[in-house]
Amino acid sequence: MAAATTTPGSSGIQVAELAPSLAQRAQCFPAAQPYQGFRTDLLAAVANATYGRPAVQSEVCALGGVELVLAQCQLDRHSPLAREWALWGVRNLCEGNAQAQEAIRQLQLCTTVDNEELKRMGVRMELDEHSGKLRVIKRETAASARRATGPPAPAPQTTAATVPHGYVPRASGQRACPPAQIASLRP
């Protein structure tokens, strides 16, 4: 039912397919975000509107919004805060709302989706067919992969000519920051 796909024009993140009723409703909306953070803004509106408002919670549940908000609980580089707003929205939808809680309780796991965060952590998720539960499986380590394929290629050297003006070269795994931003972070 829910196969992992990459939607055209998306951020390249694999997502599970929407339920047919949601997919049909989604066709009238644009596939590409009009601006970075668009999904974040929409989720913020839904999350805040459902806070302590049973009538709004019930309306969102009736329109299939519980599943839609749950589907946003993934990392996305184009909307970095969308996941946080989705989690807040799920919390607000479920607070004192038996209908939303039951909708989540009725969900069943169909498949797993491999993403960059899991790859970076060196694990993958696997669905145990007998119990229906997820299992965390360790991926092949980099050392054993190197033994099988040979030594890794040397990393390119960063020189002053390759670093954009105004940016500090970054250490492995860190984002580059403009010097002004670094100065503002210091006490």
C-alpha angles and dihedrals in degrees: 000000000000111000124179111254139163112231116225114256091015129121091273093254115139112239134179116256116260122250110269093253092053094042090055092052092045094059092078091060126077116264094217123062113247090222139359109280095024093129089048091056093049093048091047090055093049094044094050094043092055095050107118094339112117093184092056091044091054092047092051090049092049091053093051093255096139092068091041093053091045089053089060093061093102133095117265124179092209093055105026096175096044092094093054093049090047091054090049089048093052089050092050093045092052098043105112092339113119091183093060092043091052091048089056092043090054094055116109128200111248104172143343126248122213113221139179095257092058091046090051090052091050096241139103132200122240129187113231104222094203100051099022090229130126121254126198111227123193114237124227106284122242091244094056090044090053091051089054097045104025132248119334121255114263115262116251114260117244114224132179088261093059097045114088113245113269096021128110115228109253131228118237111293096012129108121241115253130195111247091242090059091049090051091051091054094055117094 
